[in-house]
Each structure stands twice: as C-alpha cells, then as structure tokens.
Amino acid sequence: MKRTSWSSGLSVCADGVGVVAHAGSVGLRLLAERTGLTAELSGAMARRSFVPVHDRGQVLVDVAVMLADGGEAIADIDVLRHQGGVLGPVASPPTVWRTLDEVTPGRATKIGTARARVRRRLWSLIPGGVPASKVAGTDLGQVVVLDVDATIVLAHSEKEQAAPTYKRTFGFHPLGVWCDNTQEFLAAKLRTGRAGSNTAADHIEVLAAAIAQVPGTHRKDLLVRSDGAGASHDLLDWLTSAGQVRGRTLEYSVGFAITSKLRGAIAVVPATTWVPAIDADGGVRAGGDVAELTGLLDLSHWPAGMRVIVRRERPHPGAQLSLFEEADGWRYQAFVTNTTAGQLAFLEARHRAHARVEDRIRHAKDSGLGRFPSREFAINQTWLALVTIAADLIAWTRLLALTGDAQHLALCEPKGLRYRFLHVPAQLTHGGRRRRLRIPKTWPWAAAIVAVFANIAAIPRPA
C-alpha cells in the first residue's frame, strides 16, 4: 500500500496577510486599559512640556504584557509590534530602553501609587469579593495574607551591583511580597547578590510598600508570613507596632531558628504535650507532631505576645540531620506567631502554607524575573517593577476574566495559559468599519478565549 507523508507538498513562505500571532496577549493590553492602569501609569510618567511620540504609560504596559506573554528581553517587544493592525503603533526597543531609563525614584513612587489606585478599584469588581486564603481544607475568611520571600537571580555578566551570593552563585538577591489571596505581586526590591537573607530593613521596606498596595478597606485583618529570614528583633518589633494601628489587626507567622535554647526546651517537653500535625487537606499528618515552647523559654527581649511553636516529623530516608536530631530521630522546625487563638496544628499548617510563595517566585521567573536586561542597576529595578505589573495582569485576568465559560483556564499556570490562550493565532479582518480578531474555530479553547475577551470588555471604565 502506498503511503503518503503528511509533509508531502508542504512549503513555507512569508507572505501572510492579516495573521496575528500571540493574539491572546491583546486581552492583557485591553485589561490594562479597561481597569485604568494604562491611564494611571501615563499620569505617573508625565513630564511638563514633553509630549512623546509613544505615551510612556502605554510603553510600560506593553513591556508588562510582553513579560506576561513570555518575553525575556527588551528586543522581544517586536512581538507586539507585529500586532500593529490591532494595537496600533508600539514602541521600538530603543524607545523602551529610553522609557526605562526615565523612571526616576520619584516616578517609581508615583507608579506604586498608580498601581494602588487601580488595585483599590479592581478589588471592588471581583465577583464574590476577594478570595479567601486556603489553609488545611478551610479558609481564613477576610484575612489578607502577605507572603514575603527572597530569591536568587543569576547574572552571566558584570552588571552593576551583581555580586557573589550565599549560594555560591553570582547575581542578584531580590526580595518580594505576594498576596496569597489573589496571587498578585505587590512589591519588590532589587538587591545586590551579597544582600543578607535576614536584613530587617529590606523586609520592612517591602512589607510597608506591600501593605500600601492593599486597599484600605482590606487592611483591617492582615497576616504576614515569612521563613526564618524574617526572624529578627527589628522586623518583629515593626510588625508588632504596625498591628497597633487603630482599626487594624496584623498577625505574623515567621520561621524561627532551632537554637541551643530551643533544643533544651524541646528536650523537656512532655510526651503528652505533642499533638498530631495536620496536612494541607486538614487530615492527620502521618509522622508529624506539634507542641508549644513559649512557657519554656525566656522571651522577655522579644515582642510581647510572641509564641514559639515547633513541629517534629520523621525525616525521609537520606535526609541530613543535626547531631541533636540524630539523637532522637526527629527533624524539628519552629516558627513564632502573635496569634492568640486557634489550635496548634492549624497554626502550624497555616505557617506551612507559606511554601506556596515558591510557586509565585517560579511564575515570576517565567515572566521576566529570571534575568535582568541591563548593566545599570536602576533600569533593572524598573524591569523588576514591570515584572510585578505583569504578574498583576495575569492575576487580574484570573479574577475578572477567567470566569463562566472560561473558568477552566483559571487553573492554568502562566506557561499553560500562554500555550492555550496568550499564544493563540488569529486572523484580523475588516468590515463595516469594524475590526474582527477571528480565533480558529478548531482551537480547543476557542470558546473560552472568546469568553475571556467578552469578560474584559464588560469591565466598566473608570470614571
């Protein structure tokens, strides 16, 4: 039997007309416009007696859309320039460079203020309200959870303030804060590679910026979570004082180092004091127990009301243990909190949910955080700010547009969202004084994509 190859008669040419690649990214740009983000950034970047050919706020939005779409370099803005039939004129790479260079510290502050104004309005539009943070099969209600963590970003050339890191690599050590409820990237600070993991001043700076991003009506109940890098007197004192603002409750859950004093306290904990830990679904965590050490320690130099809770569990085969842990075969981890109510097992599960921030960091590295484009530190700091905006655009798309017929796309990670939605091809047609972006009807997620655009178009424009 004669076989016919699928590639028989196939040829490739570059004469297509009206074809738009990455058509889904048009939705992100439309979202920025409908929510008022583009106009707010334009106001933040405005200069007296200067009218640029390309509006600077639009340029910042386009770079953020490019990052959300998977771009890794400023030259990747040409992907949006390809979509001129839909988007109109898009800035060239040299114009993008100039725009990033124009972001002074004062304009960076204005950009943060603009983001906060847009977020205040957007949170009021979320169907059903701001999602609750999930812990152990239940939720935390109205509590807004802020997760702070740092990560290493490698540099492969001599860039300004790139330096050896504590992991024996070379690059930068940015610090960021994410909202666990909405997956938004609220605030970030670019730091040199040698920046300490537990630098209290840096933590205070980014947390203050993150709290400022939370709409005022939602600052009444806050929870700040951090790993052991946040266990410093200065930071815990600041969190305690920040929680004393009238009308606000601020609780913290921060990792704590297992010191010799903690080891001594653990050694005298009665066997009956340990209670079973619970897992992410609320069931009993096999091989794990929780106990409180507060009454066994001298905490007079720490903030009033601080509690010390420790978890023990049987280590997995091959795990490296300290001499203290080898003595009884348990692995120990501790954290501190000022929460006064709740079962120990639930508080420990709530703290362990901080691990979700690792997914947020991974997503950010897939959206521009994985590399910095410039030798200049200031431009790279602006790039990081645009990474936060790109993460926000994805999060806002989930909250406002991935509903109804598009709801199944809400479960996709950024890479999956690009594969199914952002990178969809389309045909641009004209007729009746209108333009139509035609998604291939054979595309498996065509109906969902049409629903996404309809949901974005339904967002009321700001007054």
PyMOL commands that set and color helices and strands:
alter all, ss='L'
color gray80, all
select helices_A, chain A and resi 25-34+37-45+56-68+74-81+84-87+93-101+105-123+200-213+216-218+228-230+233-242+260-267+271-273+294-296+323-328+344-369+377-401+404-411+414-422+446-457
alter helices_A, ss='H'
color red, helices_A
select strands_A, chain A and resi 19-20+134-135+138-139+144-150+153-154+163-164+170-172+175-179+185-189+221-226+249-256+275-278+284-292+307-313+331-337+426-431+434-438
alter strands_A, ss='S'
color yellow, strands_A
deselect
rebuild
show_as cartoon
